[in-house]
Amino acid sequence: MIRVKTETAIPSLQATKPTKPKQKQKGTHHVAGYLFISPWLIGFLLLTLWPIAQSFYLSFTEYSLLEDPVWTGADNYTKIFASDTTFTKSLSVTFMFVLFSVPLKLFFSLMVALALNKSIRGMNLYRTAIYFPSLIGGSIAVAALWRNMFGIDGYINQVLAWFGVEGVGWISNPDTSLGTLILLNTWQFGSTMVIFLAGLKQVPQELYESASVDGAGKVRKFISITLPMLSPVMFFNLVLGVIGSFQTFTSAFIITKGGPINSTYMYAMFLYEKAFKHYQMGYASALAWILLTIVAVLTIINFMASKYWVFYESDGGKTK
C-alpha cells in the first residue's frame, strides 16, 4: 500500500513544475516593461546620447553650420590651449565665481534652514515666502531687475544716499561687477535651503537631548551633532553647486554682457558666442568638452575628499 501511494504521488509532483507557456508569459512581462519605458528610452537616445556623440565628433572638425564639417583633428584643442587668451580669461573668471559663490550659497542656505527648522505657528507660510523667489531666481526678468538695482542710479545707491554714502556703478566697475553676480547666485538659495531643511528633519532628537544632559551648549551641538549629521546633504549640495556655477550664463549675459573689461566674461558665455555669434560650432564643441572634463575632474576630487569629512551614520563615520 505504501508503494502504491508513492507511485501515485510522483505524477502529482511533476504536475507542479512550470510549463513552457508560463515562461513565455514571463518574457511577455519584459516586453511590456520595455514598452512602458520606450518614450524615455527613445528620448534619451535621440535627444541626449546622440547629441553628445555628435558634439564629440564636431569638436575635431571645423564646422560653421553653413558648410559640411571638415575634419581637422586636434587643431581646435591646440588653438584653445596654446593661443586663445580669451579662453584663459573666461576660465579664470568662472573659477573665481565658483570659488566665492558656492561656499556663500551653502552657508547662507544652511543658516536660513536652521532658522526655519522651528515648530512655531505659521512656519509653513514663512518657508513658502522665502522659497518663492527662487522659483524665478534664474529668469531673465530677475536678471534685468538686478541690473537696475545695482546700476549707477539704482535702488542700492538710492538707499546708500539716505545715509550720506555716495554710491558707485556696481556693474560698470570691474572691481565690483563680479561681486554683483556672486550676490545674485547666493540669493538663489531656495532649492539648497529646502534640501538642508529636509536633512535637519532627519537628525535624531535623542542626540541633542543626550548632549544637553552632558551640558553641551548650542554652539557645541551645532559643531558636534548638526554638522556631522548634515555632511552628506552638504556634500550633495556642494557637488550640485559646483556643477551649476560652472554653467552660469543668464546673469552674466543680461546684467553685464561679460563686461566691463571682461571682468564677468563667464566660460558659458564664451562658449555661446563662439557657437551662435561667430558660428564656430566645432570650436564651441571643443570648449564644451573641456568644460565637461573640468567639471568631471572636480566632481571626482570632491568624491575622493569626502571620505575625510562626510559622516555616514551606517558606516560609523566613514565612506565606503
C-alpha positions in Angstrom: 0.0 0.0 0.0 2.8 2.3 0.8 4.5 1.7 -2.5 1.3 2.4 -4.4 0.8 5.8 -2.7 4.4 6.7 -3.5 4.0 5.9 -7.2 0.8 7.9 -7.4 2.5 10.9 -5.7 5.1 11.2 -8.5 2.8 12.4 -11.2 1.3 15.0 -8.8 4.8 16.4 -8.2 5.5 16.6 -11.8 2.3 18.4 -12.4 3.5 21.3 -10.2 6.5 22.0 -12.4 6.3 25.3 -14.5 5.3 24.8 -18.1 6.6 26.5 -21.2 3.6 28.8 -21.6 4.4 30.4 -18.2 8.0 31.1 -19.4 6.5 32.7 -22.5 4.3 34.8 -20.2 7.4 35.9 -18.2 9.0 37.1 -21.4 5.9 39.0 -22.3 6.2 40.9 -19.0 9.7 42.0 -20.1 8.3 43.3 -23.4 5.6 45.2 -21.6 8.2 46.8 -19.4 10.3 47.9 -22.3 7.2 49.3 -24.0 6.4 51.4 -20.9 9.9 52.9 -20.8 10.3 53.3 -24.5 9.3 57.0 -24.6 12.0 57.9 -22.2 14.5 55.5 -23.8 13.9 56.9 -27.3 14.1 60.5 -25.9 17.4 59.6 -24.2 18.9 58.1 -27.3 17.8 60.8 -29.7 17.9 63.9 -27.6 20.8 63.1 -25.2 23.1 60.4 -26.2 23.2 61.2 -29.9 23.8 64.9 -29.5 26.6 64.1 -27.0 28.3 61.8 -29.5 27.8 64.3 -32.3 29.3 67.1 -30.2 32.4 64.9 -29.6 32.8 64.3 -33.3 32.3 68.0 -34.1 35.0 69.1 -31.6 37.5 67.6 -34.0 36.2 69.4 -37.0 35.8 72.9 -38.5 32.0 73.5 -38.7 30.1 76.7 -39.3 26.5 75.4 -39.8 26.6 76.7 -43.4 29.0 74.1 -44.7 29.7 70.4 -44.0 32.1 69.6 -41.2 35.8 69.3 -42.2 37.9 67.0 -40.1 40.9 68.9 -38.5 42.0 66.5 -35.8 43.0 68.2 -32.5 43.5 71.6 -34.1 40.6 73.1 -32.0 42.1 71.9 -28.8 45.6 73.0 -29.7 44.4 76.5 -30.5 42.4 76.7 -27.3 45.2 75.8 -25.0 48.1 77.4 -27.0 46.9 80.8 -28.3 43.4 81.7 -27.1 43.8 84.2 -24.3 40.0 84.7 -24.1 39.7 81.0 -23.0 42.2 81.6 -20.1 40.4 84.8 -19.1 36.9 83.3 -19.1 38.1 80.2 -17.3 39.8 82.3 -14.5 36.6 84.4 -14.1 34.5 81.3 -13.8 36.8 79.7 -11.3 36.7 82.9 -9.2 32.9 82.9 -9.4 32.7 79.3 -8.3 35.2 79.8 -5.5 33.2 82.5 -3.8 29.6 81.9 -4.8 29.3 78.2 -3.9 30.6 78.5 -0.2 28.5 81.6 0.3 25.4 80.0 -1.1 25.9 76.9 1.1 26.5 79.0 4.2 23.5 81.3 3.7 21.1 78.5 2.8 22.2 76.5 5.9 21.7 79.5 8.2 18.2 80.1 6.7 17.3 76.4 7.0 18.3 76.4 10.7 16.1 79.5 11.2 13.2 77.8 9.6 13.6 74.5 11.4 11.3 75.6 14.2 7.9 74.5 15.3 6.1 77.7 15.5 2.8 78.9 14.2 2.7 79.9 10.5 6.2 78.4 9.8 4.9 76.8 6.6 3.9 80.2 5.3 7.3 81.6 6.1 9.1 78.8 4.3 6.9 79.2 1.3 7.6 83.0 1.2 11.3 82.5 1.5 11.4 79.8 -1.1 9.2 81.5 -3.7 11.8 84.0 -5.1 14.0 81.0 -6.0 11.3 79.8 -8.4 12.1 82.8 -10.6 15.6 83.3 -9.5 17.3 82.3 -12.8 14.9 84.1 -15.1 15.7 87.0 -17.4 13.2 89.3 -15.5 15.2 88.9 -12.3 18.5 89.5 -14.1 17.1 92.7 -15.5 15.8 93.7 -12.1 19.2 93.0 -10.6 20.8 95.2 -13.3 18.5 98.1 -12.4 19.1 97.6 -8.6 22.9 97.8 -9.0 23.1 100.5 -11.7 24.5 103.9 -11.1 21.0 105.3 -10.4 19.7 102.0 -9.0 18.0 101.2 -5.7 21.1 100.3 -3.9 22.7 103.7 -4.5 19.5 105.4 -3.5 19.4 103.6 -0.2 23.1 104.4 0.4 22.3 108.1 -0.3 19.9 108.1 2.6 22.9 107.5 4.9 25.1 110.0 3.1 27.1 107.4 1.2 28.0 108.1 -2.4 27.3 105.0 -4.5 29.3 103.7 -7.4 28.5 101.9 -10.6 28.5 98.4 -9.2 28.0 96.8 -12.6 30.2 99.2 -14.6 33.1 98.9 -12.1 35.5 95.9 -12.8 36.2 95.6 -9.1 32.6 95.1 -8.1 30.9 93.7 -11.2 31.7 90.1 -10.5 30.6 90.6 -6.9 27.0 91.5 -8.0 26.8 88.2 -9.9 28.1 86.3 -6.9 25.5 88.0 -4.7 22.7 87.1 -7.2 23.8 83.5 -7.2 23.8 83.5 -3.4 20.3 85.0 -3.3 19.1 82.0 -5.3 19.4 79.7 -2.3 15.8 78.2 -2.2 16.5 74.7 -3.5 19.6 74.3 -1.5 17.8 75.6 1.6 15.0 73.1 1.2 17.5 70.2 0.9 19.2 71.4 4.1 15.9 71.7 5.8 15.0 68.1 4.9 18.3 66.9 6.2 17.7 68.7 9.5 14.5 66.9 9.9 16.3 63.6 9.8 18.7 64.4 12.7 17.7 62.3 15.7 16.5 64.5 18.5 17.9 61.9 21.0 21.4 63.2 20.2 20.5 66.7 21.2 18.9 65.5 24.4 21.9 63.5 25.3 24.2 66.4 24.6 22.0 68.7 26.8 22.4 66.2 29.6 26.1 66.4 29.2 26.0 70.2 29.4 26.6 71.0 25.7 25.5 74.4 24.5 24.0 75.4 21.2 27.4 76.0 19.5 28.7 72.7 20.7 25.6 70.9 19.5 25.9 72.5 16.1 29.6 71.6 15.7 29.4 68.1 17.1 26.0 66.9 16.0 24.4 69.1 13.3 27.3 69.5 11.0 28.4 65.8 11.0 24.8 64.6 10.5 24.3 67.1 7.7 27.6 66.4 6.0 26.1 64.0 3.4 23.5 66.7 2.5 26.2 69.3 2.4 28.3 67.2 0.1 25.3 66.7 -2.2 24.7 70.5 -2.3 28.4 71.1 -2.9 28.6 68.9 -5.9 25.4 70.3 -7.5 26.5 73.9 -6.6 29.9 73.5 -8.4 28.3 71.9 -11.5 25.6 74.6 -11.7 28.0 77.5 -11.1 30.2 76.5 -14.0 27.2 76.7 -16.2 26.3 80.3 -15.2 25.2 82.2 -18.3 21.9 84.2 -17.9 23.1 86.6 -15.2 26.3 87.5 -17.0 24.7 87.8 -20.4 21.8 90.0 -19.2 23.3 92.1 -16.4 26.9 92.8 -17.5 27.2 91.2 -21.0 30.6 90.0 -19.9 32.0 93.4 -19.1 33.5 95.7 -18.1 36.9 94.7 -19.4 35.8 91.0 -19.5 35.6 91.0 -15.7 32.4 88.9 -15.8 33.0 87.0 -19.0 31.9 83.6 -18.0 33.0 80.4 -19.7 29.5 79.5 -20.8 29.2 83.0 -22.3 32.4 82.5 -24.2 31.1 79.1 -25.5 27.8 80.7 -26.5 29.4 83.5 -28.5 31.7 81.1 -30.3 28.8 78.9 -31.3 26.0 81.4 -32.1 27.7 84.6 -32.8 30.8 83.5 -34.7 29.3 80.2 -35.9 32.3 78.2 -34.9 30.4 75.1 -33.9 33.5 72.8 -34.0 35.4 75.2 -31.7 32.4 75.6 -29.4 32.1 71.8 -29.2 35.7 71.5 -28.1 35.1 74.2 -25.4 32.0 72.2 -24.2 34.1 69.0 -23.8 36.8 70.9 -22.0 34.1 72.2 -19.6 32.7 68.7 -19.1 36.2 67.4 -18.3 36.8 70.2 -15.8 33.5 69.5 -14.0 34.1 65.8 -14.0 37.6 66.2 -12.5 36.3 68.5 -9.8 33.5 66.1 -9.0 35.9 63.2 -8.7 38.1 65.3 -6.4 35.1 66.1 -4.2 34.2 62.4 -4.0 37.7 61.4 -3.1 38.0 64.2 -0.4 34.5 63.3 1.0 35.9 60.4 3.0 37.8 62.8 5.2 34.8 65.0 6.2 31.5 63.3 5.2 29.9 61.3 8.0 27.6 58.4 7.2 25.9 57.0 10.2 25.6 53.5 8.8 29.3 53.3 8.2 30.5 54.7 11.5 31.6 58.0 10.0 33.5 56.6 7.0 32.5 56.4 3.4 32.6 53.1 1.7 
